[in-house]
């Protein structure tokens, strides 16, 4: 993993609310789904930022906002200092070269009626100035070779490949325009464990070779720790804790992060019986009607009156070395606890 360098992605106060409407002929708004609710972070060249959290916390919506597939309700997304959130037309097309995406399902993200050559080469049909028309086939073969596939299989269809090979095709397509940032939205969750390791090793090799920056979205905390330089923990559309991987995994300060880490399987059988498991009570609140103050307070064992009255800011707390959005943030030594 590469040490952080210059900032290439700046996200500030990013908000995405989906309106809830009522009525058939005359629609009126009765509320909003607060999918992403004030997210801020930086991404540096050559680093990997892992994003973790329960289903419905806003991870995939965040990815779509960064790709400008969704327009934000408010906030800013800048790539190399240029705003992408409000870009249009040719400007947006040019900026999208720098940020690409690897989808979760390696089968449904590929058109079954297109050959691998057409799938990987499609970006060149849209961005015609990247590779001359006569050299596109050779470029596609080079991309297939880079991700560990046989260049001679350029005329095959997605159903003729295994799941891991299909994900490599998706990665090759993501590399086609030589982006600086790749968003990996659950890229290994649909693969067997052994294949997961191969794809993870491939992503790390490509990061070193092309100096890529990754935003790696996943549920599996072990996978995120393996590949990430920093980790952001999301809950109900907000980042509740962010820091270096060692800070998050060894000294988590937010109760939600501590609960997530307590559920990670322990490799050493001798530590399983003595390990304390934190079980959260109840279901996550609705993003259409989140609790006042701290969104996590309805499931938190530390909650007090101030948690309902005042929303905690994401900042470094006393006795901590990284930001946490909790009034009563306290580091838990996970290494010794296990």
C-alpha positions in Angstrom: 0.0 0.0 0.0 1.3 3.4 -1.0 1.7 6.3 1.4 -0.8 9.2 0.9 0.4 11.9 -1.5 -1.4 14.7 -3.1 -5.1 15.0 -2.8 -6.9 14.1 -6.0 -10.5 13.8 -4.7 -12.1 16.3 -2.3 -15.6 15.6 -0.9 -17.3 18.3 1.2 -20.6 18.2 3.0 -22.1 15.9 0.3 -25.9 15.4 0.7 -28.3 13.3 -1.3 -32.0 13.2 -0.3 -34.5 11.3 -2.4 -38.0 12.8 -2.1 -40.9 10.8 -0.8 -44.1 11.8 -2.7 -47.8 11.1 -2.2 -50.7 11.2 -4.7 -51.3 10.0 -8.3 -52.4 13.0 -10.4 -51.0 15.7 -8.1 -47.9 14.6 -6.3 -46.7 16.3 -3.1 -43.6 15.7 -1.2 -44.2 14.3 2.3 -40.6 13.6 3.3 -37.2 12.5 2.0 -34.9 9.5 2.2 -31.6 10.8 3.6 -29.3 8.4 1.8 -26.1 10.5 2.2 -26.3 13.2 4.8 -23.2 15.4 5.0 -20.2 13.3 4.0 -16.7 14.9 3.8 -13.3 13.2 3.1 -10.2 13.5 1.0 -8.6 10.8 -1.2 -4.9 10.9 -1.9 -3.1 9.7 -5.0 -2.1 6.0 -4.7 -4.1 5.3 -1.5 -7.1 3.1 -0.8 -10.0 4.4 1.3 -12.2 1.6 2.5 -15.9 2.4 3.2 -17.8 0.0 5.5 -21.2 -0.1 7.1 -24.5 -2.0 7.2 -26.7 -2.4 4.2 -28.6 0.8 3.6 -26.1 3.1 5.2 -25.5 5.0 1.9 -22.3 3.4 0.6 -23.5 2.7 -2.9 -25.3 6.0 -3.2 -22.0 7.7 -2.2 -20.3 5.8 -5.1 -22.9 7.0 -7.6 -22.5 10.6 -6.4 -18.8 10.4 -6.9 -19.3 9.1 -10.4 -21.9 11.8 -11.1 -24.5 9.1 -11.8 -26.6 10.8 -9.2 -26.8 14.6 -8.7 -26.2 15.7 -5.1 -28.9 17.6 -3.2 -26.0 19.8 -2.0 -22.3 19.6 -1.4 -19.1 19.4 -3.5 -17.1 16.7 -5.2 -13.8 17.9 -6.8 -11.4 15.8 -8.8 -8.0 17.5 -9.1 -9.6 20.7 -7.9 -12.4 20.6 -10.6 -16.0 20.3 -9.6 -17.7 17.2 -11.0 -21.0 17.3 -9.1 -22.5 20.0 -11.3 -20.5 19.3 -14.5 -22.5 18.9 -17.7 -22.0 17.7 -21.3 -18.5 17.6 -22.7 -17.0 18.8 -19.4 -18.5 15.9 -17.5 -17.5 13.4 -20.2 -13.8 14.6 -20.0 -13.8 14.5 -16.1 -15.2 11.0 -16.0 -12.0 9.7 -17.6 -10.4 10.2 -14.3 -12.9 8.2 -12.2 -14.2 4.7 -13.1 -16.1 2.0 -11.4 -15.9 -1.8 -10.9 -19.3 -3.2 -10.2 -20.4 -5.8 -7.6 -21.8 -8.5 -9.8 -19.4 -9.4 -12.5 -22.1 -11.0 -14.6 -25.0 -8.5 -14.7 -22.5 -5.6 -15.2 -21.4 -7.1 -18.5 -23.7 -7.1 -21.6 -24.2 -10.8 -22.5 -24.7 -9.9 -26.2 -21.3 -8.2 -26.5 -18.0 -9.9 -26.9 -15.2 -9.2 -24.4 -13.4 -7.1 -27.0 -16.5 -4.9 -27.5 -17.1 -4.6 -23.7 -13.5 -3.5 -22.8 -13.2 -1.4 -26.0 -16.5 0.4 -25.5 -14.9 3.3 -23.6 -12.8 4.0 -26.8 -16.0 4.4 -28.8 -17.2 7.1 -26.4 -13.8 8.8 -25.9 -12.6 8.6 -29.5 -9.5 10.6 -28.9 -7.9 8.2 -26.4 -6.9 5.4 -28.8 -6.8 5.6 -32.6 -9.4 3.4 -34.2 -6.9 1.2 -35.9 -5.1 0.4 -32.6 -8.1 -0.3 -30.4 -8.1 -4.1 -30.8 -4.5 -4.3 -29.8 -5.1 -2.0 -26.8 -8.0 -4.2 -25.6 -5.7 -7.3 -25.9 -3.1 -5.5 -23.8 -5.7 -4.7 -21.1 -6.8 -8.3 -21.0 -3.2 -9.4 -20.6 -2.7 -6.8 -17.8 -5.6 -8.3 -15.7 -4.4 -11.9 -16.3 -6.7 -13.0 -19.1 -5.7 -14.6 -22.5 -5.7 -11.9 -25.2 -6.8 -14.5 -27.7 -10.2 -14.7 -25.9 -11.2 -11.3 -27.2 -14.0 -12.7 -29.2 -15.6 -14.7 -26.4 -18.8 -13.7 -24.6 -19.2 -13.2 -20.8 -21.0 -16.5 -20.2 -17.9 -18.3 -21.4 -15.8 -17.1 -18.5 -15.9 -17.9 -14.7 -17.0 -15.4 -12.1 -13.4 -14.4 -11.3 -12.6 -14.0 -15.0 -15.7 -11.8 -15.5 -14.6 -9.5 -12.7 -11.2 -9.2 -14.4 -13.0 -8.1 -17.5 -14.8 -5.5 -15.5 -11.5 -4.3 -14.1 -10.0 -4.2 -17.6 -12.9 -2.0 -18.7 -12.3 0.3 -15.7 -8.6 0.7 -16.7 -9.3 1.4 -20.3 -9.3 5.2 -20.0 -6.3 5.3 -17.7 -8.2 6.8 -14.7 -6.6 8.1 -11.5 -9.5 6.8 -9.3 -11.4 3.6 -9.3 -14.4 3.0 -7.2 -14.8 -0.7 -6.2 -18.3 -1.3 -5.1 -18.3 -4.8 -3.4 -15.9 -6.1 -6.1 -15.3 -9.5 -4.5 -18.5 -10.2 -2.5 -19.9 -12.4 -5.3 -16.8 -14.5 -5.7 -15.4 -17.6 -3.9 -12.9 -17.0 -1.2 -9.9 -18.3 -3.2 -11.0 -16.2 -6.1 -11.4 -13.2 -3.9 -7.8 -13.4 -2.9 -6.7 -13.5 -6.5 -8.8 -10.4 -7.4 -7.5 -8.5 -4.3 -3.9 -9.3 -5.3 -4.6 -8.1 -8.8 -6.1 -4.8 -7.6 -3.0 -4.2 -5.4 -0.7 -5.0 -8.2 -2.5 -2.6 -10.6 -2.5 0.1 -7.9 1.3 -0.1 -7.7 1.7 -0.3 -11.4 -0.6 2.6 -12.4 -0.5 4.6 -9.2 -4.3 4.3 -8.8 -6.4 5.5 -5.9 -9.2 3.2 -4.8 -12.5 3.8 -2.9 -13.1 0.2 -1.8 -16.7 -0.4 -0.6 -17.4 -3.7 1.2 -19.2 -5.5 4.0 -16.3 -7.8 4.8 -14.1 -6.0 7.3 -11.3 -8.5 6.9 -11.1 -7.8 3.2 -11.2 -4.0 3.8 -8.4 -4.2 6.3 -6.2 -6.2 3.8 -6.4 -3.6 1.1 -7.1 -0.2 2.7 -4.7 2.5 3.9 -7.6 4.4 5.6 -11.1 3.3 6.6 -14.4 5.3 6.8 -17.3 3.8 8.8 -20.8 4.9 7.6 -24.1 4.8 9.5 -27.4 6.2 8.2 -25.7 8.3 5.5 -23.0 9.7 7.7 -19.3 8.9 8.4 -19.1 8.2 12.1 -15.4 7.3 12.2 -12.5 7.6 9.9 -8.8 6.9 10.3 -5.8 4.8 9.2 -6.5 1.1 9.1 -4.5 0.4 12.3 -6.4 3.1 14.2 -9.8 1.8 13.2 -9.1 -1.9 13.6 -6.9 -1.7 16.7 -8.3 1.3 18.6 -11.8 2.1 17.4 -13.5 4.9 19.4 -17.1 4.9 18.0 -19.5 2.4 19.6 -20.8 1.4 16.2 -17.3 0.6 14.9 -16.6 -1.4 18.0 -19.8 -3.4 17.5 -18.9 -4.1 13.9 -15.4 -5.3 14.8 -16.7 -7.5 17.6 -18.6 -9.5 15.0 -15.5 -10.3 12.8 -14.5 -14.0 13.1 -11.4 -14.6 15.1 -8.8 -16.8 13.3 -7.3 -18.1 16.6 -9.7 -20.6 18.2 -8.2 -19.9 21.7 -9.5 -16.3 21.7 -13.1 -17.0 20.7 -14.4 -18.0 24.2 -12.9 -15.0 26.0 -13.8 -12.5 23.3 -16.6 -10.1 24.2 -19.2 -9.7 21.5 -21.2 -6.5 21.3 -24.7 -7.2 20.2 -26.7 -4.2 19.0 -30.3 -4.0 20.0 -33.1 -3.3 17.5 -33.0 -2.5 13.8 -31.3 0.5 12.1 -33.7 3.5 12.0 -35.3 4.6 8.8 -33.3 7.0 6.7 -36.6 8.8 6.1 -36.9 9.6 9.8 -33.6 9.3 11.5 -33.3 10.0 15.3 -32.5 13.5 16.5 -29.0 14.3 17.5 -26.8 11.2 17.1 -28.4 8.8 14.6 -26.8 5.9 16.5 -28.2 6.7 19.9 -31.3 4.4 19.7 -29.0 1.4 19.6 -26.1 2.7 21.7 -25.3 1.5 25.2 -23.5 4.8 26.0 -26.4 7.1 25.0 -27.3 10.0 27.3 -29.5 13.1 27.1 -27.0 15.1 25.1 -27.0 12.5 22.4 -30.7 13.3 21.6 -30.2 17.0 21.8 -26.9 17.6 20.0 -25.5 15.9 16.9 -21.8 14.9 17.5 -19.3 16.3 15.0 -16.8 14.2 13.3 -13.6 15.3 15.1 -10.7 14.1 17.1 -11.8 13.5 20.7 -9.8 13.5 23.9 -7.6 10.4 24.2 -8.0 9.5 20.5 -5.8 9.9 17.4 -8.4 10.0 14.7 -11.9 11.6 14.1 -15.0 10.1 15.6 -18.6 11.3 15.7 -19.5 10.4 19.3 -19.9 12.5 22.4 -18.4 9.7 24.5 -15.8 8.3 22.1 -13.4 6.0 23.9 -10.7 3.9 22.4 -11.2 0.1 22.7 -8.0 -1.9 22.5 -9.3 -4.6 20.1 -6.0 -6.4 19.9 -5.9 -7.1 23.6 -9.7 -7.6 23.8 -9.4 -10.5 21.4 
